[in-house]
Each structure stands twice: as structure tokens, then as C-alpha cells.
């Protein structure tokens, strides 16, 4: 055995290289985001005192901006009261064009473009909203038509399909939902799972399942997190209140960030 003496200049060089490497690893570039939130009145923030600051997309983006791996976050809230998947189909020329314009309008063209989709509540209605009731098969097909068009027009984008959330089985306002609608809504969830599984082969790592917790959360916490509204069958619960919107936005944000972290690994 023998000792090799390392000169001080060489030792300093080695330590400097190691320090710089560690710094580069620790300071991995942050991901900038452009997010288009596609949805209905729940996404839009119906019934909230100030949707511009309280709607779920606002909460979601505020959460994402606080994460160490996220840089800038720009977003557009494309949530429209009463809208169904039918209203967002490119062929109906109703809401899809607005989504396109919103996606093209972002200033940072290098940011990751995300379409966060939360649809299904109005599709599930017995009558009222456009196209309702939408069968589970047509719900899946409509989501696919929307996603196919977005993937073709925006090659670098990712699409995140958020599960719809619970509403009370007596929900009946301008539209008629009731227990039949709630059961139909729950039948959509496996269709989201199947659609994402299909895309895993045709568009790998481009279409993801987002939040899964919202449905059961609001079923359990509807008295504190959903707005009591007077309907044709008494007080019903459908739209998140301020606390519920904050919870839903956080659920969406956590799901989005988990997907982003997975893509960077």
C-alpha cells in the first residue's frame, strides 16, 4: 500500500467539477406551463362570489406556481355553463374554436401546452343540456373526437382527463339530472380509463387520467363544499362553493404536477 499525494491545484479542480455537477443537478430547469381548462359551469366557477379569483382553474394554477419544479403558469378558463362534450366537438363549431384560439394566444410558445378536460355533468342529464342524455359509449367517442383534434393541431400538447364530480341525486334545476343522471355520470368514469388506455398505444405519454378523488370527496363533503341550491325537487348540491372550488382546483393541480414529474423522469 502507498499514499498518493494530490496537489492542491488538482484537488481544487476536482472539487470545483463536483460542485458544478451537483449544482446543475439541483437546479434542473423549471417547466413552464400553458393550460387550457375545458369544462362546464363547475370549471367556470358558477355561483362563486368572484370566479376570477376563486374558480378551480385559478386555484390550480396558483398551486402549481408554488411547486419547485414549475416555472411560469399561464391559463385560460374555457368553462361554459350547461356545456356538454357535444358542445366541444369540432363539428358543432360551438366551443372548440374558442379552445383553439385560447391555446394559440399564449405568449410563451415554448411552454408545455396542457388541455385539462372536466366534462360529463351535463352529458349525464336526463334532459336539458345539448345532446343529453349522452350514452357512455358516445361520451367516450366525443372525448376521443375532441382529443384527436387537439393532438393533431397541437403536436406538443398533453391532454389530462379529470374525472367528473358527484352531484346530489335530486339535482333538478333548468336541466333534469336526478338519480338516473348520477348513475349515468358514474358510468363515464370507466370510459375515461378505457380511452386513456387506448391512447397509450396510439399516442404514448400524451393523454392521461387526472384527478380521481373529486367524486368521492364531494359525495362525502357536499354539505360543506357544494352550494345548496333550490331546485324542483328541493335543495340540491351540484356546484362547488369557495371551499369546494379550492379543494377541486388543488386536486387538479396535484394530478397535473404528478404527470409533469413523471414526464421529466
Helices and strands as residue ranges (DSSP letters): H 8-26, E 31-39, H 41-44, H 51-54, H 56-65, E 70-79, G 90-92, H 96-105, E 112-118, H 136-153, E 158-161, H 178-202, E 207-209, H 214-225, E 226-231, E 234-240, H 242-264
